[in-house]
Every structure is written in structure tokens, then in C-alpha cells.
């Protein structure tokens, strides 16, 4: 059963050059405004108990969509259906009366959601504990900092027993400890079957938390589906947008100079999940090698491993920057290595040249399972670069179990017993 259903949803805002034009249009019956369509025929479904992410640039319509789903804004066309009690944490400033104290706003919001005063009173201690704003909870909200406001708003949203939680970018205002606490609470709500709709600029949060994702651009759906794919396409588009020449050269012809006949040149890609960049250079092939130089697809923690990457250049690249990402099965970045970080600058590359690089590493004590390498070549420095080619999830590595690993990995740690108290008599 779907908790949220959105069908052909559209939202138009009328923009007037001057306030008086609104009145002139009303009486003269002549159009004095410009139409701005913030949303255009948006359709999707969010199954009950799932987590749904919405990504996109500023001005893409994310917050407008969330406000319509929350019921604080009416659509121009289409409809939305929400099944269950909704708690919404929207943009800063919404939902609270600035003249009321924090406690009074807690009771106000709880009443709007259908809770009795007795139910709100029972939840108030937990709201105070989670928000951690001290005696300010008895002060008018207009005296709060943005961080204090978000702390209280989130504490109220998660403690009114919602069936559906809507979260906008407001969490970005809190400090790092509060953000971690919020993410931990969202994961707990996800585990008990709450429906969560999350708007975020953080690709990692969308990939880690969400079951499906929606990419909005200029009020329209650009992609909808599996978070890893949607986020990768979104990041690729954002990178190309920063490079005005990327979109004009989506592909390149074969170079006039053929690749050298060398056993060190890798020409196969195990997987082509998604690739993007301006294609001034391309990843020609990627191969995982064991210490004997043989191809491999599995290893134990502590084993030596080489990621061999061959790169072909179609145009001159003055500052080649090559590297890779290692991700787990959820698409979470475990690490990223490149020639700039390793202080191994590459020479300038000429059209037709082929570089082969060996990234040799010792596998840390990773949690057993499948991991994925993404290889890339850029032009620039680690701080400022343009992607030439990035091939997502091009090679798979199975990390076998040798020792017990809690969490993602285990690092070296020494333990020394420093003190034992006397036995009490």
C-alpha cells in the first residue's frame, strides 16, 4: 500500500513586476503577470514503510513539492494523496509562532496533529531531552538561533508518533553532533516501518538512507529510481554543468595514434554501470591484480592488491589527475585515492598517448562482502579539477572473512592496562 501518491502534480506562481499590477489585473481583467511553473506534471508513489529521497539544485522545486505533500501549499493541477499522520520539518521558520514560547509551540503543533494535551505532556520530557536547548524552551521562539529552532522542530516532529515524516534541508543548520543524532533517529524510524520523505543536497545521505530517489530539475523529473543510479547521474550533470565544454563533446573518435602494443595496457572494463565527463581522456581498461600479477576478484583483509588503470588521451591534458573510489554494496564511499593526494603528479599528456597506472595497496580490515571500484581521470588539481572520464563501479572485489570486523572496518589499535583498583574489603 502506498503512503504517498502524487499524480500529475503542477504548481504555478504568478510573478508581478509591481504590487499594484495585481490590483490592476483584478479590475482591468488584463494579464499583468508572468507565469512561473515551479512543478510540471510530477508523478510518483512512496510505498508505506519506505524512505524516499528528493535531490536537485536550488530552485528545482524540491521544497515546493514537499510543502504540497505536507498540505501547506495547494497545487495548481494534479493531486496528491497522503495516508497517515504527517509530521513535517520544512524550511526554517515554518510551523512555529515566533511570539509563543517553545513549550507553547510544542502544544500548538501537537494539537494540530490531533494529540490531546495529556499526550503532549507525556511526550514533552523526551522532546526537551532531544532538543537540548535548556531553559530557552520557555522563551519566545523569536529569540532562538537557527540551530535552536531546528533542534526543537525536529524533536517535536519525531515525538508526535508520525506515520509519515517529511524532512527538508533544515537539518543542515544543526551542528555535527545534532545531525548525527537526527540521522540515527531517522534510521530507527526507518527500521520500525515509518515512511520518510527526505529532501537533501547530501548525495551520501540519499544513497545511504533511501530506497528510491527522485531527481528534480526546473520543476520536472529528470530521473526516478534506484538511489545509486539517480545520484550518479545527478552528480555527473552537475560536474558537466561546471565545465561548459563537457556537454558539447559527449564522445570522441578514435585517436589517430593507436594504442601501443604493450602487455601493460589494459583494454577491458569489467562493468559499465555509468560513465561521465568531457571525454578529453577516457578510462581504457581496469584490472585487479594479486601480488603475482594475476587477475583476481577476491582477497582477504591485509592482502596486497593492485588496481591497474589504462587511460587514453584524445586531447592535450596539462594536469592529469587519476584516481579511484572504493564503495560498499550500499554505494557508500569507503575511501578515495588519487595521484594528487599521493603526491605523485603525472606528466602532461598529448593527444593519442596512453598512460597505465598501478595503484598498489594493502587491504585494511574491511567488513566481509562485495566492494566496488570506480576509476576516473580529470584535468586539474585535487582542489580544482574537471572530470574527463569517470566509470562507476567498473570492478568488483569480494573481501573474504579472516577476522571479526564490526562496522565498516577495523584499524590498528593497541590496548594497555594502566590501573587496577584495590579489592574492596
URJORA-V960461 format. One record per residue. N is the residue number from 1. BURIAL is b if it has 16 or more other C-alpha atoms within 10 Angstrom, else e. Layout:
n=N burial=BURIAL
n=N burial=BURIAL
//
This chain:
n=1 burial=e
n=2 burial=e
n=3 burial=b
n=4 burial=b
n=5 burial=b
n=6 burial=b
n=7 burial=e
n=8 burial=e
n=9 burial=b
n=10 burial=b
n=11 burial=b
n=12 burial=e
n=13 burial=e
n=14 burial=e
n=15 burial=e
n=16 burial=e
n=17 burial=e
n=18 burial=e
n=19 burial=e
n=20 burial=e
n=21 burial=b
n=22 burial=b
n=23 burial=e
n=24 burial=e
n=25 burial=e
n=26 burial=e
n=27 burial=e
n=28 burial=e
n=29 burial=e
n=30 burial=e
n=31 burial=e
n=32 burial=b
n=33 burial=e
n=34 burial=e
n=35 burial=e
n=36 burial=e
n=37 burial=b
n=38 burial=b
n=39 burial=b
n=40 burial=b
n=41 burial=b
n=42 burial=b
n=43 burial=b
n=44 burial=b
n=45 burial=e
n=46 burial=b
n=47 burial=b
n=48 burial=b
n=49 burial=b
n=50 burial=b
n=51 burial=b
n=52 burial=b
n=53 burial=b
n=54 burial=b
n=55 burial=b
n=56 burial=b
n=57 burial=e
n=58 burial=e
n=59 burial=e
n=60 burial=b
n=61 burial=b
n=62 burial=b
n=63 burial=b
n=64 burial=b
n=65 burial=b
n=66 burial=b
n=67 burial=b
n=68 burial=b
n=69 burial=b
n=70 burial=b
n=71 burial=e
n=72 burial=e
n=73 burial=e
n=74 burial=b
n=75 burial=b
n=76 burial=e
n=77 burial=b
n=78 burial=e
n=79 burial=b
n=80 burial=b
n=81 burial=e
n=82 burial=b
n=83 burial=e
n=84 burial=e
n=85 burial=e
n=86 burial=b
n=87 burial=b
n=88 burial=b
n=89 burial=b
n=90 burial=b
n=91 burial=b
n=92 burial=b
n=93 burial=b
n=94 burial=e
n=95 burial=e
n=96 burial=b
n=97 burial=b
n=98 burial=b
n=99 burial=e
n=100 burial=b
n=101 burial=b
n=102 burial=b
n=103 burial=b
n=104 burial=b
n=105 burial=b
n=106 burial=b
n=107 burial=b
n=108 burial=b
n=109 burial=b
n=110 burial=b
n=111 burial=e
n=112 burial=e
n=113 burial=e
n=114 burial=e
n=115 burial=b
n=116 burial=e
n=117 burial=e
n=118 burial=e
n=119 burial=e
n=120 burial=b
n=121 burial=b
n=122 burial=e
n=123 burial=b
n=124 burial=b
n=125 burial=e
n=126 burial=e
n=127 burial=b
n=128 burial=b
n=129 burial=e
n=130 burial=b
n=131 burial=b
n=132 burial=b
n=133 burial=b
n=134 burial=e
n=135 burial=e
n=136 burial=e
n=137 burial=b
n=138 burial=e
n=139 burial=b
n=140 burial=b
n=141 burial=b
n=142 burial=b
n=143 burial=e
n=144 burial=b
n=145 burial=e
n=146 burial=e
n=147 burial=b
n=148 burial=b
n=149 burial=b
n=150 burial=b
n=151 burial=b
n=152 burial=b
n=153 burial=b
n=154 burial=b
n=155 burial=b
n=156 burial=b
n=157 burial=b
n=158 burial=b
n=159 burial=b
n=160 burial=b
n=161 burial=b
n=162 burial=b
n=163 burial=b
n=164 burial=b
n=165 burial=b
n=166 burial=b
n=167 burial=b
n=168 burial=b
n=169 burial=b
n=170 burial=b
n=171 burial=b
n=172 burial=e
n=173 burial=b
n=174 burial=b
n=175 burial=e
n=176 burial=e
n=177 burial=e
n=178 burial=b
n=179 burial=e
n=180 burial=e
n=181 burial=e
n=182 burial=b
n=183 burial=e
n=184 burial=e
n=185 burial=e
n=186 burial=b
n=187 burial=b
n=188 burial=e
n=189 burial=b
n=190 burial=b
n=191 burial=e
n=192 burial=e
n=193 burial=e
n=194 burial=b
n=195 burial=b
n=196 burial=b
n=197 burial=b
n=198 burial=b
n=199 burial=b
n=200 burial=b
n=201 burial=b
n=202 burial=e
n=203 burial=b
n=204 burial=b
n=205 burial=e
n=206 burial=b
n=207 burial=b
n=208 burial=e
n=209 burial=b
n=210 burial=b
n=211 burial=b
n=212 burial=b
n=213 burial=b
n=214 burial=b
n=215 burial=b
n=216 burial=b
n=217 burial=b
n=218 burial=b
n=219 burial=b
n=220 burial=b
n=221 burial=b
n=222 burial=e
n=223 burial=b
n=224 burial=b
n=225 burial=b
n=226 burial=e
n=227 burial=b
n=228 burial=b
n=229 burial=b
n=230 burial=b
n=231 burial=b
n=232 burial=b
n=233 burial=b
n=234 burial=b
n=235 burial=e
n=236 burial=b
n=237 burial=b
n=238 burial=e
n=239 burial=b
n=240 burial=b
n=241 burial=e
n=242 burial=e
n=243 burial=b
n=244 burial=e
n=245 burial=e
n=246 burial=b
n=247 burial=e
n=248 burial=e
n=249 burial=e
n=250 burial=e
n=251 burial=e
n=252 burial=e
n=253 burial=e
n=254 burial=e
n=255 burial=e
n=256 burial=e
n=257 burial=e
n=258 burial=e
n=259 burial=e
n=260 burial=e
n=261 burial=e
n=262 burial=e
n=263 burial=e
n=264 burial=e
n=265 burial=b
n=266 burial=b
n=267 burial=e
n=268 burial=e
n=269 burial=b
n=270 burial=e
n=271 burial=e
n=272 burial=e
n=273 burial=e
n=274 burial=e
n=275 burial=b
n=276 burial=b
n=277 burial=b
n=278 burial=b
n=279 burial=b
n=280 burial=b
n=281 burial=b
n=282 burial=b
n=283 burial=b
n=284 burial=b
n=285 burial=b
n=286 burial=b
n=287 burial=b
n=288 burial=b
n=289 burial=b
n=290 burial=b
n=291 burial=e
n=292 burial=e
n=293 burial=e
n=294 burial=e
n=295 burial=e
n=296 burial=b
n=297 burial=e
n=298 burial=b
n=299 burial=b
n=300 burial=b
n=301 burial=b
n=302 burial=e
n=303 burial=e
n=304 burial=b
n=305 burial=b
n=306 burial=b
n=307 burial=b
n=308 burial=b
n=309 burial=b
n=310 burial=b
n=311 burial=b
n=312 burial=b
n=313 burial=b
n=314 burial=b
n=315 burial=b
n=316 burial=b
n=317 burial=b
n=318 burial=e
n=319 burial=b
n=320 burial=b
n=321 burial=b
n=322 burial=b
n=323 burial=b
n=324 burial=b
n=325 burial=b
n=326 burial=b
n=327 burial=b
n=328 burial=b
n=329 burial=e
n=330 burial=e
n=331 burial=b
n=332 burial=b
n=333 burial=e
n=334 burial=e
n=335 burial=e
n=336 burial=e
n=337 burial=e
n=338 burial=b
n=339 burial=b
n=340 burial=b
n=341 burial=e
n=342 burial=e
n=343 burial=e
n=344 burial=e
n=345 burial=e
n=346 burial=e
n=347 burial=e
n=348 burial=e
n=349 burial=b
n=350 burial=e
n=351 burial=b
n=352 burial=b
n=353 burial=b
n=354 burial=b
n=355 burial=b
n=356 burial=b
n=357 burial=b
n=358 burial=b
n=359 burial=b
n=360 burial=e
n=361 burial=e
n=362 burial=e
n=363 burial=e
n=364 burial=e
n=365 burial=b
n=366 burial=b
n=367 burial=b
n=368 burial=b
n=369 burial=e
n=370 burial=b
n=371 burial=b
n=372 burial=b
n=373 burial=b
n=374 burial=b
n=375 burial=b
n=376 burial=b
n=377 burial=b
n=378 burial=b
n=379 burial=b
n=380 burial=b
n=381 burial=b
n=382 burial=e
n=383 burial=e
n=384 burial=e
n=385 burial=b
n=386 burial=b
n=387 burial=b
n=388 burial=b
n=389 burial=b
n=390 burial=b
n=391 burial=b
n=392 burial=b
n=393 burial=b
n=394 burial=b
n=395 burial=b
n=396 burial=b
n=397 burial=b
n=398 burial=e
n=399 burial=b
n=400 burial=e
n=401 burial=e
n=402 burial=e
n=403 burial=e
n=404 burial=e
n=405 burial=e
n=406 burial=e
n=407 burial=e
n=408 burial=e
n=409 burial=e
n=410 burial=e
n=411 burial=e
n=412 burial=e
n=413 burial=e
n=414 burial=e
n=415 burial=e
n=416 burial=e
n=417 burial=e
n=418 burial=e
n=419 burial=e
n=420 burial=e
n=421 burial=e
n=422 burial=e
n=423 burial=e
n=424 burial=e
n=425 burial=e
//
